[in-house]
Amino acid sequence: MDIDPTRTALVAIDLQKGIVANSTAPHAAADVVTRSRAIADALRAAGGTVVLVTVDFHKGFVDALAQPADISSPRSSDGPPADFAEIVPVLGAQDDDLRIVKRQWGAFFGTELDLQLRRRGIDTIILTGIATHMGVESTARSAWELGYRLIFAEDAMASFGDMLHAFPIAHIFPRLGHVRKTDEVLAALN
């Protein structure tokens, strides 16, 4: 796997207090954060770009999607807790990391992610985050459609159940890019 760090961005999905606090599988959320940080640190050192994506909503969820569905997301009239969208400190966010706030699963729709990546000359994205089958997969599908080369750090992402993680890892992501372990991504960056 050949990676030009200067044309590569880590896009870390929803590694924020309100998401990381959930129970995840097959990898613990703390491990996902630790592995994402290792990739972020290595990529920064090699001249790459780090993008920290969070999901957040205004009071009353007025900017959240609300189409009728069989399973609805739980919502309070007050909106999410005050620290819901804060990046977990262990991730080691830096001032020059690109920050993207999304209002739905995917990080491209309705945000400036594509614009900012293109202005930086990025053509390769390393994806990590929670949840594999929601935010990561939605972002990956859009990235692929936009022509980005994709690398999935399998052990730096997790879902809310083993099957929810396993299906995209086995059946979706190999059709969109390269599925690797964090150690393999780090070796390619060095």
Secondary structure, DSSP 8 states (H G I E B T S, - for coil): ----GGGEEEEEE--BHHHHTS--BSS-HHHHHHHHHHHHHHHHHTT-EEEEEEE---GGGTTS-----SS-----TT-S-TTTT-B-GGG---TTSEEEEESSS-SSTTSSHHHHHHHTT--EEEEEEE-IIIIIHHHHHHHHHTT-EEEEEEEEEEBBSHHHHHHIIIIIHHHHSEEE-HHHHHHHH-
